């Protein structure tokens, strides 16, 4: 509710951007929700989180956060008045985690998703991090695990904010290992088990 109240006092351009983001319908595997936005990064902000879960699994395949910042007077480092700031985390297979090309591949997933959605951008920056964990001592029985984290920001050069959000959702699906959907093909929602 706080995010909606703040948006009502924001400039018209930002309010329209927020409505565009709220109207986005991603793939059925992506659970997208609005969440409180950071307060200190820009005068106006809206934030969304997304999770991708496998049927019957407790752990998410991937999770992330998408934040749209707006400063009406502009920001020199952004090269514009809007900035998208994102985070994605997903589990990896152990052999992928040791691939020396993982960083550049992870970054390519992002830029390719933006290009595929025709989400024009400039001033991109970010990091791709691999995290590998191995347990010892009392928890030595736990399996080794690995994750990829992609933190990125860019400046939209148009007002197609829905394309930027959908590109980020595509990145989330790619990191989760979901197959891409072909243009024009609608994915069917997964059947959920009936809970009693």
Secondary structure per residue as TSV (DSSP state, phi and psi in degrees):
chain	resnum	aa	ss	phi	psi
A	1	X	-	360.0	-39.2
A	2	X	H	-59.2	-39.5
A	3	X	H	-64.4	-38.4
A	4	X	H	-68.7	-39.6
A	5	X	H	-64.4	-44.2
A	6	X	H	-61.8	-41.0
A	7	X	H	-62.9	-31.6
A	8	X	H	-65.2	-29.7
A	9	X	T	-91.0	-1.1
A	10	X	S	-85.2	165.3
A	11	X	-	-59.6	152.8
A	12	X	H	-54.6	-40.9
A	13	X	H	-59.2	-42.7
A	14	X	H	-70.4	-40.9
A	15	X	H	-61.0	-40.1
A	16	X	H	-64.5	-41.0
A	17	X	H	-60.8	-41.7
A	18	X	H	-63.6	-43.4
A	19	X	H	-63.8	-38.1
A	20	X	H	-62.1	-44.8
A	21	X	H	-64.0	-41.0
A	22	X	H	-66.1	-23.1
A	23	X	T	-87.1	-6.2
A	24	X	-	-68.2	135.2
A	25	X	-	-118.8	103.6
A	26	X	-	-80.2	-176.7
A	27	X	-	-53.9	152.0
A	28	X	T	-61.5	-23.0
A	29	X	T	-73.1	-16.7
A	30	X	E	-95.6	119.7
A	31	X	E	-98.7	107.5
A	32	X	E	-106.7	130.2
A	33	X	E	-140.2	145.4
A	34	X	E	-78.9	143.7
A	35	X	E	-139.4	162.1
A	36	X	-	-57.5	136.3
A	37	X	-	-89.9	155.2
A	38	X	-	-62.3	144.3
A	39	X	S	-94.3	-25.5
A	40	X	S	-103.4	-3.7
A	41	X	S	-82.6	-27.7
A	42	X	S	-162.3	160.7
A	43	X	S	-60.2	-30.3
A	44	X	E	-135.7	138.9
A	45	X	E	-155.2	149.8
A	46	X	E	-134.2	141.6
A	47	X	E	-131.0	143.8
A	48	X	E	-131.6	146.3
A	49	X	E	-114.3	157.7
A	50	X	E	-144.1	144.7
A	51	X	E	-133.6	147.7
A	52	X	E	-123.7	119.3
A	53	X	E	-113.5	145.4
A	54	X	-	-87.2	141.5
A	55	X	T	-56.3	131.0
A	56	X	T	79.7	0.5
A	57	X	-	-103.7	143.8
A	58	X	S	-81.7	-36.0
A	59	X	S	-83.1	144.0
A	60	X	E	-75.7	144.9
A	61	X	E	-72.3	-35.5
A	62	X	E	-155.7	154.3
A	63	X	E	-146.2	157.3
A	64	X	E	-171.7	177.5
A	65	X	E	-139.7	138.1
A	66	X	E	-123.8	123.4
A	67	X	E	-124.0	130.5
A	68	X	E	-108.0	118.7
A	69	X	E	-101.9	148.3
A	70	X	E	-140.7	127.9
A	71	X	E	-125.6	107.4
A	72	X	E	-57.0	-27.2
A	73	X	E	-88.0	-2.7
A	74	X	E	87.1	168.4
A	75	X	E	-143.8	122.7
A	76	X	T	-56.5	-43.6
A	77	X	T	-67.5	-26.5
A	78	X	T	-81.0	-26.9
A	79	X	T	62.2	39.5
A	80	X	E	171.9	-171.7
A	81	X	E	-104.5	-9.9
A	82	X	E	-119.1	151.8
A	83	X	E	-146.3	133.8
A	84	X	E	-99.3	130.4
A	85	X	E	-124.5	125.0
A	86	X	E	-133.0	161.7
A	87	X	E	-146.3	137.0
A	88	X	E	-137.2	137.0
A	89	X	E	-136.1	135.0
A	90	X	E	-148.1	153.1
A	91	X	E	-71.6	150.7
A	92	X	E	-127.3	155.1
A	93	X	-	-75.2	147.2
A	94	X	H	-56.3	-39.5
A	95	X	H	-68.3	-28.3
A	96	X	H	-70.6	-34.8
A	97	X	H	-64.0	-26.6
A	98	X	T	-94.6	-0.3
A	99	X	-	-67.4	121.7
A	100	X	T	-65.7	-16.8
A	101	X	T	-92.2	1.7
A	102	X	H	-55.9	-42.0
A	103	X	H	-60.3	-50.9
A	104	X	H	-69.1	-32.3
A	105	X	H	-66.8	-44.5
A	106	X	H	-59.5	-42.0
A	107	X	H	-66.6	-38.9
A	108	X	H	-63.2	-36.1
A	109	X	H	-56.2	-42.5
A	110	X	H	-66.7	-53.6
A	111	X	H	-64.8	-36.8
A	112	X	H	-66.0	-37.7
A	113	X	H	-64.6	-41.8
A	114	X	H	-64.2	-44.4
A	115	X	H	-65.1	-41.2
A	116	X	H	-62.7	-33.7
A	117	X	T	-88.9	1.4
A	118	X	T	56.4	40.5
A	119	X	-	-93.8	95.0
A	120	X	-	-68.6	138.2
A	121	X	E	-148.7	163.6
A	122	X	E	-144.3	172.8
A	123	X	E	51.0	47.8
A	124	X	E	-73.7	148.0
A	125	X	E	-153.7	157.3
A	126	X	E	165.9	-177.7
A	127	X	E	-137.1	150.5
A	128	X	E	-121.2	121.6
A	129	X	E	-121.3	137.7
A	130	X	E	-107.5	139.5
A	131	X	E	-125.9	121.7
A	132	X	E	-118.9	132.7
A	133	X	E	-124.1	135.9
A	134	X	-	-131.9	132.7
A	135	X	-	-96.6	148.5
A	136	X	-	-138.6	169.0
A	137	X	G	65.1	-132.3
A	138	X	G	-63.0	-20.9
A	139	X	G	-111.7	21.7
A	140	X	T	-60.9	-22.0
A	141	X	T	-73.2	-17.1
A	142	X	S	-68.7	140.7
A	143	X	-	-68.8	148.7
A	144	X	-	-64.1	149.2
A	145	X	E	-137.8	160.4
A	146	X	E	-145.2	147.7
A	147	X	E	-138.8	158.0
A	148	X	E	-116.3	138.9
A	149	X	E	-125.0	127.9
A	150	X	E	-120.0	116.7
A	151	X	E	-112.7	125.0
A	152	X	E	-147.7	152.4
A	153	X	E	-141.2	152.0
A	154	X	E	-158.3	164.1
A	155	X	E	-106.1	118.8
A	156	X	E	-67.1	135.0
A	157	X	S	-101.8	7.5
A	158	X	S	-141.3	-178.4
A	159	X	S	-101.3	22.0
A	160	X	-	-84.5	62.8
A	161	X	H	-64.4	-28.2
A	162	X	H	-63.2	-38.2
A	163	X	H	-64.8	-37.0
A	164	X	H	-67.1	-42.8
A	165	X	H	-66.4	-42.5
A	166	X	H	-65.4	-36.6
A	167	X	H	-62.8	-41.4
A	168	X	H	-64.6	-39.5
A	169	X	H	-62.3	-37.9
A	170	X	H	-62.9	-41.3
A	171	X	H	-60.0	-44.0
A	172	X	H	-58.9	-44.1
A	173	X	H	-65.5	-39.8
A	174	X	H	-63.5	-46.0
A	175	X	H	-66.4	-26.9
A	176	X	H	-78.8	-10.2
A	177	X	T	87.5	14.1
A	178	X	-	-76.9	144.6
A	179	X	-	-69.6	147.8
A	180	X	-	-69.0	156.1
A	181	X	-	-99.4	142.0
A	182	X	-	-75.9	146.7
A	183	X	T	-56.2	134.0
A	184	X	T	85.3	-6.7
A	185	X	-	-97.3	127.5
A	186	X	-	-94.9	127.9
A	187	X	-	-82.0	141.2
A	188	X	-	-83.4	140.7
A	189	X	-	-64.3	145.7
A	190	X	-	-72.8	144.4
A	191	X	-	-76.1	126.2
A	192	X	-	-92.9	140.8
A	193	X	-	-65.6	146.2
A	194	X	-	-79.8	127.6
A	195	X	-	-97.8	139.5
A	196	X	-	-113.9	360.0
